[in-house]
Amino acid sequence: MHAETLPLSTAQPDVKLSGDVFGALINLSGRRRFTSQRVVLYSVLASLGHEGADKTARDTLAAFKDAHLTLVQGKQGLPGIFCQQLRDAYFGTMRGDQIIRDFIALAESTLDAIGTTSPRGPALLDELVRSATPLLSVLNALTLVYEEQSKRHALQQRRQMQELMGDIKTIAREARMVAFNAQIVAARAGPVGKEFAVVASTMTNITGEIDSLVQTALESSLAY
């Protein structure tokens, strides 16, 4: 039982990756692990005739399917597949997309068979139960990819922040040197350079404040 795979070009180019976006991706990917097990559990309960189990299984399966499509295709502010590592995980040797889609198709067939008391029901249910463990392994591996990408993104952001703060600090240092030289020139100019001396002094104070702000920003980025 195989489902059609999605094309590789599924990323949403207008979505900007951020800490919040990565948090949502990790949460949604992790949620698939819980919902997949819940689908299997309520399918078993439905086969035993528990009231409401069939509806719960179908609702949970719909949520599982929607989460997978969101992570692969992207929607609601999430980017879909945005890097080669995810493409490899979903469409490469791990075959994450294929395995997940096969599980969805198998679960739908199982619930249909249970609902119509088809003689194929027990065999399909047994296959669904057996598929739960390898599926969980794939879902765990996919979630790990999102977590690794999140860490890589955070590290890159810190490096960019540190580079930017370094550039600002360099500019502030150069401005401070200019202000110092300007104060010397103003002092030599006597009363004529009095107003210029005030401007130079103000510039010195500003560069001092910039240094303080840059240092605070650098310490925050290192602590993050």
C-alpha positions as CSV (number, residue, x, y, z in Angstrom):
1,M,0.0,0.0,0.0
2,H,1.7,3.1,-1.2
3,A,0.7,6.8,-1.4
4,E,1.9,9.3,-4.0
5,T,4.8,11.4,-2.8
6,L,4.9,15.2,-2.9
7,P,7.3,17.0,-5.2
8,L,10.6,18.3,-3.6
9,S,9.9,22.0,-4.2
10,T,7.4,22.5,-1.4
11,A,9.0,25.3,0.7
12,Q,7.2,28.6,1.1
13,P,9.8,31.2,0.1
14,D,8.0,34.1,1.8
15,V,8.3,32.5,5.3
16,K,11.1,33.9,7.4
17,L,12.8,31.4,9.7
18,S,12.9,32.5,13.3
19,G,13.1,31.0,16.8
20,D,9.3,31.0,17.0
21,V,8.9,29.3,13.6
22,F,11.4,26.6,14.7
23,G,9.5,26.1,17.9
24,A,6.3,25.6,16.0
25,L,8.0,23.1,13.6
26,I,9.4,21.1,16.5
27,N,6.1,21.1,18.3
28,L,4.2,20.0,15.3
29,S,6.6,17.3,14.4
30,G,6.6,16.0,17.9
31,R,2.9,16.0,18.0
32,R,2.8,13.6,15.1
33,R,4.4,11.0,17.4
34,F,1.6,11.2,19.9
35,T,-1.2,11.3,17.3
36,S,0.1,8.3,15.4
37,Q,0.0,6.2,18.6
38,R,-3.4,7.6,19.4
39,V,-4.7,6.5,15.9
40,V,-3.5,3.0,16.5
41,L,-5.0,2.8,20.0
42,Y,-8.4,4.0,19.0
43,S,-8.5,1.8,16.0
44,V,-8.0,-1.2,18.3
45,L,-10.8,0.2,20.6
46,A,-13.0,0.7,17.6
47,S,-12.5,-3.0,16.6
48,L,-13.6,-4.0,20.0
49,G,-16.8,-2.0,19.7
50,H,-16.0,0.9,22.1
51,E,-18.5,3.7,21.5
52,G,-17.0,6.8,19.9
53,A,-13.6,5.1,19.3
54,D,-14.1,5.2,15.5
55,K,-14.8,8.9,15.4
56,T,-11.9,9.7,17.7
57,A,-9.5,7.6,15.6
58,R,-10.7,9.4,12.4
59,D,-10.4,12.8,14.0
60,T,-6.9,12.0,15.3
61,L,-5.9,10.7,11.9
62,A,-7.1,13.9,10.2
63,A,-5.0,15.9,12.7
64,F,-2.0,13.7,12.0
65,K,-2.4,14.1,8.2
66,D,-2.9,17.8,8.4
67,A,0.3,18.1,10.6
68,H,2.3,16.2,8.0
69,L,1.0,18.2,5.1
70,T,1.8,21.4,6.9
71,L,5.3,20.3,7.6
72,V,6.0,19.2,4.1
73,Q,4.0,21.8,2.1
74,G,4.0,24.7,4.5
75,K,1.1,26.8,5.6
76,Q,-0.1,29.0,8.6
77,G,3.2,30.8,8.7
78,L,5.4,27.6,8.5
79,P,7.8,27.1,5.6
80,G,7.4,23.5,4.6
81,I,10.6,21.7,3.6
82,F,13.3,24.5,3.7
83,C,16.7,22.7,3.6
84,Q,18.5,19.7,2.0
85,Q,18.6,17.8,5.3
86,L,14.7,17.8,5.5
87,R,14.5,16.8,1.8
88,D,16.8,13.9,2.5
89,A,14.8,12.9,5.5
90,Y,11.4,13.0,3.8
91,F,12.3,11.9,0.2
92,G,15.8,10.3,0.5
93,T,16.9,7.1,2.1
94,M,14.7,7.5,5.2
95,R,11.6,7.7,3.0
96,G,9.8,9.7,5.7
97,D,7.1,11.1,3.5
98,Q,6.4,7.7,1.9
99,I,6.2,5.8,5.3
100,I,3.9,8.4,6.8
101,R,1.6,8.4,3.8
102,D,1.5,4.6,3.8
103,F,0.5,4.7,7.5
104,I,-2.3,7.2,6.7
105,A,-3.6,5.1,3.9
106,L,-3.4,1.9,6.0
107,A,-5.2,3.6,8.9
108,E,-8.0,4.8,6.6
109,S,-8.4,1.4,5.1
110,T,-8.4,-0.3,8.5
111,L,-11.1,2.1,9.9
112,D,-13.2,1.6,6.8
113,A,-12.9,-2.2,7.2
114,I,-13.8,-2.0,10.9
115,G,-16.7,0.3,10.2
116,T,-18.2,-2.1,7.6
117,T,-17.2,-5.3,9.6
118,S,-15.2,-6.4,6.6
119,P,-13.4,-9.8,7.0
120,R,-10.2,-7.9,6.1
121,G,-10.5,-5.8,9.2
122,P,-8.4,-8.0,11.6
123,A,-5.6,-8.4,9.2
124,L,-5.4,-4.7,8.4
125,L,-5.6,-3.9,12.1
126,D,-2.7,-6.3,12.8
127,E,-0.7,-4.6,10.0
128,L,-1.5,-1.1,11.5
129,V,-0.4,-2.2,14.9
130,R,2.9,-3.6,13.6
131,S,3.6,-0.4,11.6
132,A,3.4,1.8,14.7
133,T,6.9,1.0,16.0
134,P,8.9,1.6,12.8
135,L,6.7,4.7,12.1
136,L,7.6,6.1,15.5
137,S,11.3,5.6,14.8
138,V,10.9,7.7,11.6
139,L,8.9,10.4,13.4
140,N,11.6,10.6,16.1
141,A,14.3,11.0,13.5
142,L,12.4,13.7,11.6
143,T,11.8,15.6,14.9
144,L,15.6,15.4,15.6
145,V,16.3,17.0,12.2
146,Y,14.1,20.0,13.1
147,E,15.8,20.3,16.5
148,E,19.3,20.2,14.8
149,Q,18.2,22.8,12.3
150,S,16.9,25.0,15.1
151,K,20.2,24.8,16.9
152,R,22.1,25.6,13.7
153,H,19.9,28.6,13.0
154,A,20.3,29.9,16.6
155,L,24.1,29.6,16.3
156,Q,24.1,31.4,13.0
157,Q,22.0,34.2,14.4
158,R,24.4,34.6,17.3
159,R,27.4,34.8,15.0
160,Q,25.7,37.4,12.8
161,M,24.8,39.4,15.9
162,Q,28.4,39.2,17.2
163,E,29.7,40.3,13.8
164,L,27.3,43.2,13.6
165,M,28.1,44.3,17.2
166,G,31.8,44.0,16.3
167,D,31.3,46.3,13.3
168,I,29.4,48.8,15.4
169,K,32.1,48.7,18.1
170,T,34.7,49.4,15.5
171,I,32.8,52.4,14.1
172,A,32.3,53.7,17.7
173,R,36.0,53.4,18.4
174,E,36.9,55.4,15.2
175,A,34.3,58.0,16.1
176,R,35.8,58.3,19.6
177,M,39.2,58.9,18.1
178,V,37.8,61.6,15.8
179,A,36.0,63.2,18.8
180,F,39.3,63.2,20.8
181,N,41.2,64.8,18.0
182,A,38.4,67.4,17.6
183,Q,38.6,68.3,21.3
184,I,42.4,68.9,20.9
185,V,41.8,71.1,17.9
186,A,39.0,73.0,19.7
187,A,41.3,73.6,22.7
188,R,44.0,75.0,20.5
189,A,41.4,77.3,18.8
190,G,40.6,78.9,22.2
191,P,37.3,80.8,22.5
192,V,36.6,80.3,18.8
193,G,36.5,76.5,19.2
194,K,34.3,76.5,22.4
195,E,31.1,75.4,20.6
196,F,33.0,72.8,18.6
197,A,34.4,71.5,21.9
198,V,30.9,70.9,23.2
199,V,30.0,68.9,20.0
200,A,33.1,66.9,20.3
201,S,32.4,66.2,24.0
202,T,28.9,65.1,23.2
203,M,30.2,62.7,20.5
204,T,32.5,61.2,23.0
205,N,29.6,60.6,25.4
206,I,27.6,59.0,22.6
207,T,30.3,56.6,21.6
208,G,30.7,55.6,25.3
209,E,27.0,54.7,25.4
210,I,27.3,52.8,22.2
211,D,30.2,50.8,23.7
212,S,28.0,50.0,26.7
213,L,25.1,48.9,24.6
214,V,27.3,46.7,22.3
215,Q,28.8,45.0,25.3
216,T,25.4,44.3,26.8
217,A,24.2,42.9,23.4
218,L,27.2,40.7,23.1
219,E,26.8,39.3,26.6
220,S,23.2,38.5,25.9
221,S,24.0,36.7,22.6
222,L,26.6,34.6,24.3
223,A,24.2,33.7,27.2
224,Y,21.5,32.7,24.7
